[in-house]
């Protein structure tokens, strides 16, 4: 049995680290609404408790302190947005994860096609992005390669085979 207050005060460090949790909507009265309102209010509450004495009434607190907390919240939001733009692994960030990968797609795709000629069959931009996102850098050869579950003996397998079949079906149907 643990003792009371063993862990200490909550810091809410992870509350708004996820970009999906950092989007907060406010109503006309300035109150947080939507699914992330609880996390935001918990996080902002901890920040307020640290900077504002709990025994003072709100109207007696210097408005500059409220502005400081709001500026801090905006800075955290900008940091989260910057991290999302740098992330290039769609498995982590979903379909929006191609933002950081976008500048590298063409060069990596050309390198993959030269290594695996069967990839020429894939033409749709979303299929190309998906394929490039699955390529991993080989530290020895310094070239991007696809894993065995995607290409085997030069033939497309698994997901790439399905992509190829769907694209051929689309082209035949018009």
Buried (B, 14 or more C-beta within 10 A) or exposed (E): EEEEEEEEEEEBEEBBEEBEBBEBEEEEEEEBEEEBBEBBBEBBEBBBEEEBEEEEEEEEBEEEBBEBBEEEBEEBBEEBEEEBEEBBEBEEBEEEBBBBBEEBBEEBBEBBBEBBEBBEBBEEEEBBBBBBBBBEEEEEEEEBBBEEEBBEEEEBBBBBBEBBEEBEEEEEEE
